[in-house]
C-alpha cells in the first residue's frame, strides 16, 4: 500500500469514509460537496506517510448552525488538532470557513497504513431532500458541507524560526 506525503482529496478518491452522505454537485458554486452526518462524528481514513508533520486545510461551504461551527473539532486518535478558522465573505449569499491545523508526525502510526481523521460536532439538523418536482423524498441529518481537504508536509522548525 502506498502512503502519501501530499493529498488533495475531493471525495472522488478511493479512501474509506464513515458517516458522510454521498457527494452531490451544487450548481450555484460549481462544486462537488459532501455533508457530514447523520452521526455527530464523521471519519476520513487517509494513508499518510510516516515521519512528516502535515498541515491540513479544508473549507466549509455550508453549516447548519453557528453552534456546529463552534463545536467542530478534528481528532487524530486521541489527540485534538487545534484548528484556525477564517471566515471568508464571497458575496451576500455565500460565506465560507477555511480551517487549518497541524498533524504532528507522532500521530502517524507505523502499524496502521491509514490515519483516521475524526470530525466531531455537537449536532446534526434535519434537511429535506426534494426531487425535481419539489416533492420531499428524504430527510438527511447533516451538520456541515465541504468539498474535501488538502494535506501537505509542514516543517515546524522553519515556521518557528519565522515567527
Secondary structure as GFF3:
##gff-version 3
##sequence-region A 1 163
A	DSSP	beta_strand	7	9	.	.	.	ID=ss1
A	DSSP	beta_strand	16	18	.	.	.	ID=ss2
A	DSSP	beta_strand	24	26	.	.	.	ID=ss3
A	DSSP	three_ten_helix	27	29	.	.	.	ID=ss4
A	DSSP	beta_strand	31	35	.	.	.	ID=ss5
A	DSSP	beta_strand	41	46	.	.	.	ID=ss6
A	DSSP	beta_strand	54	63	.	.	.	ID=ss7
A	DSSP	alpha_helix	66	71	.	.	.	ID=ss8
A	DSSP	beta_strand	73	76	.	.	.	ID=ss9
A	DSSP	beta_strand	79	81	.	.	.	ID=ss10
A	DSSP	beta_strand	83	89	.	.	.	ID=ss11
A	DSSP	beta_strand	95	103	.	.	.	ID=ss12
A	DSSP	three_ten_helix	105	107	.	.	.	ID=ss13
A	DSSP	beta_strand	115	120	.	.	.	ID=ss14
A	DSSP	beta_strand	125	130	.	.	.	ID=ss15
A	DSSP	beta_strand	136	142	.	.	.	ID=ss16
A	DSSP	beta_strand	144	146	.	.	.	ID=ss17
A	DSSP	beta_strand	149	153	.	.	.	ID=ss18
A	DSSP	alpha_helix	156	162	.	.	.	ID=ss19
###
